[in-house]
Amino acid sequence: MDEMDALFGADGPLAQRIPGFSLRPQQAEMATAVAATLETGGVLITEAGTGTGKTFAYLVPALVSGRKVIVSTGTRNLQDQLFHRDLPTVRKALAVSADVALLKGRSNYLCLHRLENALLDPGSRRRELAGDLAKVRDWSTVTRSGDVAELRGVEERAPVWPLVTSTTDNCLGQDCPVYARCHLVEARRRAQEADLVVVNHHLICADFALHDDGFGELLPAADAVVVDEAHQLPEVAGNFFGQSVSGRQLLELGRDAELEYRRDAGDQPELPERSAALEKAVRDLRLLFGVEPRRGAWAEVENDARVQYGLGAVHEALAGLGQVLEALAGRGKGLDSCRERSVRLGGLLDAVSSPDGEDAIRWFETYPQSFRLNRTPLEIAETLRRHMERLARGWIFTSATLAVGGRFEHFQRQMGLEQAQTACWGSPFDYPHQALWLVPRGLPDPNRPDYTDAVVEIAVPVLEASRGRAFLLFTSHRALQRAAHLLANRVPFPLLVQGEAPKNHLLERFRRLGDAVLLGTSSFWEGVDVRGEALSCVIIDKLPFASPGEPVLQARIEALRRQGGNPFMELQVPQAAISLKQGAGRLIRDERDRGVLVLCDPRLLSRPYGQVFLASMPPMARTRDLGEVVRFFECEERLDAERP
């Protein structure tokens, strides 16, 4: 405790060397708890409210501990922010020489072999690909890391990236002709040697799943792992410990087989025919699921003769391609890899088509031009616990939103960590004075068809009082589109609607305009940081309960019910409470921020479970009077006028 107090104190190196750093008792206390776990091992689960400074609270003890530490974040953007901004700041302030490394999943690194193939592929000469492919080719000659995030001139979701990055399916490993220059291999080597490695949750789970399959590990063994944004980990882990096969995987197999055939064979005209047959079968199967993207339990299509016929056609086409590849065994490493992939994908198709067991749920998801068939485990707690013991002796889980009503039982059950040490530090922000929480009167039941119209009627005078500067967060895309239509001619502020531009572009415009109203769904509920006056109001249409028709959730609800539990209170309410905290957390991001939260759902006060949500939220001042909101913003205007 004395060491952390000295490092975080008013006379410590952080205060002396980092502009704007100030002592926060919660931060020093959290750092002390993290340091103790690094020293003794075990599991620590912590919630640190917005403004606590949890990033520094775990980075400082990790860097001075002298131990090998892995830090995992929720997204690649947070990973880059941590590595390129926060870590250099703390290392410089502490004057420590700890070696640090950044490690991402393989799809984040340029694959030189696949780039060569893409440049040879006539299909890559299409106008929508050719320009981006030329940029990637030029960048490939100068990059040292191969991290695709370096190349700013190509969109993150551009169709060129799957062509020039690898997957576990198509990577040739040590058989690759350019293995000695592989960017991924070099990144993994640096991670093995570093004292602190920054990864993300997907990579943690990929390491676990790879070890389960008997293929070794992706991550180095460590003394401790710090998991930031830990509330996201259970869902990520559930996806990784299942089995899935996608239309994209099947199409890529056909395309890669044809490219490798041109490179190493050329005397088996049947292979391009088999590749084309697989492509047709995959595209036909996608259409048989219906035009609109959807997700559902396998039971919805299990007795659909057309879907089953289409699935059989994909099986047959895949087997046909595999037979031709078998005949070409030994003709080239790439062709041999495609043969192995055809066998593996056939096995996955069999697995996701097999009858449900009590421990897994089959479901499907369709996209505009593809699909994914899944088999997901109902419970992952035991699997996670086993892998955690293998990877590190100390684990720290932290987030601004882990506790429900001040308790961690929900997260502990999901992770199998019922015996873990827990701690909760509230935000240092002055919520009673910085924020006002309005629960409007007179709203109809959220299930009524006119509910979104009623929300808009509430929102209009609030937006007038706030002078725009607001997020409107919705629990469904349908409600968002309805609200966007209704607001189009009702408010004199710029409307930014999710889907009209990439997320980062919308956020940049929102910050720049200063009086905009942004309408978003789930992707804007967390991981979005807008400080200052540009965001002074957050309006949420409903309590964010997940759809009970979502296939994995529905299966877990039924399993809990069979065990005699109460799935609504044990699963659905805790998940919704955490999501609500995330959405509300967009409002106050700085000690100078002030703003109004509007939660429109009348169930918050009319249903007994509303107390769980109330107990989970920051201690904002509360009102049901719209006039209080108007006065709050009038007071803000006076404060702005008085500021020098």
N, C-alpha and C positions, 0 to 999 in steps of 0.2 A: 504493500500500500504506500509506503514511504517513497519508493522509487517512482511509482506512477504519479503521486502527488507532486513530486519534484519536476517530472517531465511536463505535466499538464498545468502546473501552477503559474502564477503571475510572473515569477522570475525565471521560469523554465525556458528551455530552448525553443519550444513551439511558440510561446508568446513573444519571445525576442526576435524570432527569425521569420515568422509567418504574418504578413500584414492582416490586421483585422481579427487575429485569433484572440479569444477571450476565455477565461476560466469558466467552465460549466461543471459543477459538482457531479452531475449525472454521468458526464463523459469520463471523468477520472475514476468514478466508482465502477463503471463498466470495464474500463481498461484494467483495473485491479482484478476483477473477476476473470477476465480473459487471461491475464498473466498467470493467475493461479491454476487455471485449467491447462495452460501450456506447460506449466511446471509439473503438475501431478497427474495429468491425464483425466479421463472421464468425459462426461457430456454436460455441456452448459447450454441451456436454451434461454435466450434473452429477447425481450422486446424493448426497443429504445425509441421513444417517441420522436416525431419530426423535430429537428433542431438539436438533438442530443449530440450529434457528431459521431455516430457509431463507426463510420469508416476509419477515422483516426483512432477511435477507441480500441479497434482490433489491430490496425496496422502498426501502431507504436509498440505495443507489447510483442507482436510477432517479429518485428525487425530487431528488437534489442534482446530477444530471447536466446539467440544463438542456435535455434532449432530449425529443422526443415518444416516449412509451413506451406500448405496449399490454401489459397483463397478462391472461393467459387462465388460468382455473381449470377444474377438471374438472366441477363441478356448479354449479347456481344457488345452492344453500345455501352452498357455499364462496365463491362470488362475493359474496353478501350479507355473509358474515362478513369477507371481506377489505375490502370497501368501507366497511362500517358500523362495524367494530371495529378492524382492524389499521391501515388507512390513517390514520384520525384520530389514533390513538395515535402513529404515527411522525411525521406532519406536525407535531403539537403539540410533540413532543420536539425535532425538528430546527428548529422555527420557520421552516419554509419556506412560501412562498406559492403553490406549484405548484397549478394548477387541476386538479381531478380530476373524472372522470365515470364513471357506471355505465351500461353498455349491455347489454341482454339481447335475445334473439330476440323477434320480433313477437308470439308467442303469450303473452308475459309482460306485455303491455300491453293495457289496456282499449281496445276499438274502439267509439267512440261510435256509429258508423253501425250496427254489428251489434247493439249494445245497443238502439237504436231498433227494429230489426227484431224482436229477441227479445220486446220488450214488446208488439209488434203480433201476434205469433204465438200463435194459440190453443193450440198444443201446449205453450207455456211456462207455461200456467196449471195444469199438473199439479202435484199436491201436492209431489212430490219436487223440483220446480224452482221453484215460485212463491216459497217463502220465501227461497231463496238469491238469486233474481233481484231481489227487493225490496231485499235488502241491497246488492247490486251497484248498483242504481239510486240508492239513498241515498248510497252511497260516491262514486259518479261525480260528485256535485255538490260534493264537498269536496276530492277528491284533486288534487294538483298534478302528480304524476309519472305516474299511471295504472298504476303497477307493481302487478300483482295480489297480490304478496307482502305489500302493505300491509294487505289486508283479512283480518284474522285469523279472522273469524267464519265463513269459508267454506273447506271442506277443499280442499287443493291439487288433488285429483283429482275434485272435484265436477263433475257433468255440466253445470252451468251455464257453466263457463269456455269450452268450445269454442263456445258460442252467442254470447259477448260479446267474444271475441278473434278476431283475423284470422289467416289463413294466406297464403302466397304465392298460393294458388289464388283466394281470395275477396276479397283486398284490392283496392279500386278505385283506389288510388294518387291521383294528382292529380285524378281525376274524382270523388272522394268528396265528397259535399255538406258534410261537416264536416272536410275536409282541413286547414283553417286551425287547428283545435283538436286535431289528431292527436297523441296522446301519444308514439307511436313516432317521428314526424318530429321532435318536440321533443327526444327523447332522442338521436337521431342528430345533431341540430344541436349539442347540448352536447358530444357526443363529438368532433366535428370541431374544436371550439375548445379542448378540454382538453389539458393537458400529459401527463396519465396517464389512460388509459381502462381500466377493468376489464370484461372480457368473459368468455365461456366458450368451450370448445372447439367446441361446436356452432355458435356464431356465427362463429368463425374459419373453419370448414369451409363454412358457408353462404356466407360472402364468397367463398371460393375457387370454389365451385360456381356462384354467380351470375355471377362474372366469366367462367367457362367458357361459360356460356350467352349471353354477350354483353349482359347487362343492367347492367353497371357494377359498383360495389362497395358493400358495406355498411359497411366500416370505413375510417377515414381512413388515409392513408399515414403511416408511422411511421419513426422512426430505428431502433427496436428493438422486438422482441416477446419477452416472458418467458412461457414456457408452464410453469405449475405442474401437478403431477399429470400429467406428460407421458406416463407409461406408458399413459394412456387414449386418447391422441390417434390412434394408428393405427386402432383399431377405429371410432372416431367418424368419421374421415376416409373409411374404406372405405364406410360407410353413405351418406355425403353424395355421394360421387362415382359412385354407382350411380343407377339409376332404380327407382322404385317407385310403385305405385298401391294405395290401400287402400279397403276397403269404406266406411270413414268418409268419405273424400273424395267418393266417389260419392253417398253418402246426403246429405251436406251440399250437394252441387251440386243435387240434386233439391229439397231443402227450400228453399234460397236462391232457386232459380228460381221456385218457387211464391210465396214472399214478395214477390219483386220484381214478379212478375206481378200480384199483388193491389195493389201500390203504383202501378204504372205502366201496366198494361194492363187486364185484366178482361174482355176481349171475345173471348178465345181459350180456350174451355173445354177444348180439346184438351191444353193445357199441363199442367193438374193431372193429367190422365189419363196423360200421358207420364211425369210425375214419379212417379206411383204405380207405373207399370210398371217404372221403373228401380229403385225401392225394393224391389219384389217380386223382381226378378231378382237383385239384390245379396244379399238375405237368403236366397234359394234357393241361390245359389252357396255361401254360407258353410256351409249345412247339408250340401252335397254333399262337403265336405272331411271330414266326420265330426264327431261331437259334441265329442270331447275336443280341447282346444287342443294344437297340435303345430307343429313346423317341419320342413321336409324339402326335399330337392332336387326340382326340377321334374320330374325323371325319374320320381318316384314317382307322379305324376298325369298325366303326358303321354299315356299310353295308356288313361287312365280315361275311357270314353265319357261317363259322367255329368258329370264335371267339365268336360270339353271342351264338352259341350252347354250347361252352365250358363254357362261363359265366353262362348260364342256368344250366349246370351240377354242377357247384360249388354252385349256389344258392340251388339246390335240395339237394346236399349232406350236406350242412350246415344245412338246415332245418331238414333233417333226423337225424343228430346228436343232434340238439336241442330238438327234440321230445323225444329221449331216455333220455337225461339229465333232461327233464321236469318230466319224469316218476320216476327219482331218486331224486327228490327234497327232501331236508331235510336229506339225507343220509350222507352228509359231507360238510364242508365249501368249500373245494376245488371244489367239484362237482357243488355246487350251483354257485360258481364264474364262472365256465366254462359255465354253462347254461346262465348266464347273458352276458358273452362274446359272445356266439353264437347269441344272440338277437342283441347285439350292432353291431357286424360285419355284420350281415344281413342287418341292417339299413344302414350301411356305403356302402355296395354293392349297395343297392337301390339308395343311394344318388349319387354315382359316375356314376351310369347308367342312371340317369334321364336326360332329355333334358337340354341343356345349357340355362341359363338365360343371361341377358345382364350384370350381375354383376359377373359372374364366368366363368371359362374355365375348361373343362374336358380334361384330358390328361393322358397318360400312360408312364411308363418307365419300361424297362425290363433289367434284369441282367443275368449273366450266368445261374443261377439256380432259379431265382425268378422274381417277377414283383411287381409293385406298380401302383394302379389306383388312380387318384387324381382329386379333384375338388378344384381349387384355385381361391380366389377372385381376381378380376382385380385391385381393389383399396383397400388399407388398411389404408389410412391416417386418416380417421375419427375414425376408430376403435382404432388405436394407440393413438390418442389424448385423447380419452375417458379414456383409461386405464392409461395413464400417469398421468392424473389428479387424479385418484384414488390412485395410488401407492405412489406418492411423490409430494411435492410442488416445488421442484427444480430439474432441469435436466441439465446435462452438457454432450454434445456430442463432442467427439474429435477423431481425426485421422490425420495421415500424408497426407491423400488423401481424402478430402471432397469437396474442392473447385474445380470448373472448370473455368479456366481463372480468378481466384481470386474471384469468385462469388459462392454463396451457393444455388442458386435458385433450382437446380436439387434435392439436398438432402432435402431442405425445402418442395418442392412439394411432394416428396415421403412420408415424415413423417407428412405432414399437419401442418408444423411449420413456416408458412409464416411470422409471426410476431416476430420470435425469434431474440434475440441479436446475432450477429455474430462477429467473430474476426479471423484474420489470422496472424500467425507468421512464417516468413520464417526461413529456416535452418541457423544455425550459421556457417555451413561449407563454405569454400571458393571454391565454385563450379567452378568459372572461371579458377582457377589455379589447382584444384584437379581433374577436369574431362574434357574430350573432347568428344563431340558428333558428330559422323560421320553419314551423310546421303549419302550413296554411289550414284554415277552416273550410268546411263546405265541399271538399272534394268527394267525388263518387267512389264507389268500389273500384279498385284497379282492374278488375276483370270486365268492367263495362266497356262497350265499344267506343264510347265517347270520352274515355278517360284522358287520352292524349290531348284532345281538344280542351278539356278542363285544365290540364297542366299548362297549356299555352296561355290560357286566359289569366292564370296566376303569374306566369313568367313575364308577360308584357309590362305590367306596371313595375315589377322588380327590375327589369332591364332598363326601363326609363329612369328609375332612381339610381341605378348603378352606372348609368351612361355607357351601356354596353359592358365591355370588359368582363365577359362571363363565359364559363363553360356550361353547356347544357348536356348532361350525361344521361344516356338512355340505356335501358336494359334489353332493347331489341332494335334491329335495323328498321323494322316496319314503323315503330313509334318515331324513330329519328326522321324518317322520310316524311311522315305525316306532319311532324312539328316543323320541319324545314318548309314545307308547302304553306302551312298556316302562318308562319312568321315572315314570309317573303315580303309582304307589303304592310306589316304591322309595326316594325321598328326601324328607325333611321340609321341603323348601325350595319357595318359590313357583316354578312353571314358567311361563315366558313363551315362547310358541311363535309364530314368524313366521307371519303370515296371520290370527292371531286378533284383531289390532288393527293400525292403521297403525304404521309403523316408528318414527316419532318418539314415539308414545304408549308403545310397548314400552320404548324407551330411557329415557323419563322415569320409568316405573314401576321399571325395573331400578335406576336410580340412587337412587330414593327408598326402595325396599325394603331395599337393603343386603345381602341374603342370597339374591337370586334367581338362578335358572339360566335363561339365555336360549338358546333353540335357533333357529339361523338358517342360511340358505344364503347365496348370493353377495352379496346386498345388505348383509349385515353383515360381509363380509370386509374392506371398506375404507370410509374416510370416516366411521368411527365412533370417537368420542373419549370414553372413560370413564376418568377419572383417579381415583386414590385406591383405597381398599380395596374399593369395591363390585365391582370387577373384579380378581380375584386369580388367576384360572385361565382358560386358553383350551385347549379340547380340540378337536382337528381329526381328523375320521374318516379321511380319505384324502389322499394327494397330489392336488392339485386339477388333474388333467389334464382338459382340455376333452373333451367327447364326440367321438370320431372320426366319429360320424355327423352332427355338426353340418355343414350343407351347405357353407358357405363354407370352413370349416376343411378339410373333406374334399377340396374342389377344390384348395385350396392345397397339401395334402399330395400329391395326385396330380401337380400341376404341378412341385413340387420333385423328386419321384421321376423324372419324365420328363427333368429337367435333370441327373440323375445325383447329386442331393443326398441327404442323409439327413434326411428330414422329422421323424423322431422327435427326433433330437438338435438339429437346427437350428431347429425350430419348436415342437414340443409340449413338450419338456422346458424350454426357456427360458420359455415362457408359464406353465407350471405353477410354475416356481421363483419367478417374479415374484408370482404369485397367493399362493403360500405365504408369501412375505415380507409381503404385505399382511395376510393373516389373522393371522400371528404378531405383526405389529406392533400389534394391538389390545391386547397385554398390558401393555407398559411404555410409559406415556405421560408419565411425570414422573420427576424424579430421586429422588423418595421412593417410587415404586411398587415393589412386590415381587410376584412371582408365578411360577406354574408353567405351562409350555407342555407339552401332551401331544399328540404326533403318533402316531396309532395305526397307521399304515401300515408293515407290516414290509418293504416294498420299499425303504424308505429305506436300510436296512443290508444287504439281500440282493442288490440289483441294482447293477451298475456305475454307472448314471446317478445313483444316490443321492448320489454324491460332489458332483455339481453342486448339489444342494439343500443339502448340508452346507456347501459353500463359500460359499453365497449368504446364509446366515443370520447374525444377530448372534452374537457370541462368548459364548453362554450356557453355564453349567455343564451337563454332560450326565450322564444316568444311565439305567439300565434297571431300577432297583430301586424298587418302589413304596414301600418303607420310607423311602427318601430324601425322597420327597414328603411323607410324614407328618411326618418330622423338620423339613423346611423350614417347614411351617406351624406346628409347635409352636414353632419358633424365632421365627416372626413374632408369635405370641401373646405370647411373653415380651417382645419388643421393644415391642409395643403397650402392655403393662403398665408398662414402664419409662419410656415417653414421658410428659412432664409434661402 
